[in-house]
Amino acid sequence: MLPREGLIPAVLGTAVTAAGLALRNTNPVVGWGIAGFGLAHIVLGAIDLLEHPPEEF
């Protein structure tokens, strides 16, 4: 069974956002940039999840 479309970008976006927030203390500009990139993936993954509802068998 394949995961729903958009689930993988949303999960990876969560991990990237967490990594970016962890980097804020070391280099704030890079940390916030990475966190923003991750947040964009969460939003795009959520849009995909909403556009493609699960199929019933």
JOPEHU-V552310 format. One line per field, one symbol per residue. ss: DSSP state (H for helix, E for strand, C for the rest). phi: phi as a letter, one per 30 degrees, with the letter a starting at -180 (. if undefined). A space follows every 50 residues. Layout:
ss=???
phi=???
This chain:
ss=CCCCCCHHHHHHHHHHHHHHHHCCCCCHHHHHHHHHHHHHHHHHHHHHHH HCCCCCC
phi=.ddddjdddddddddddddddddeddbdddeddddddddddddddddddd dcdddcc
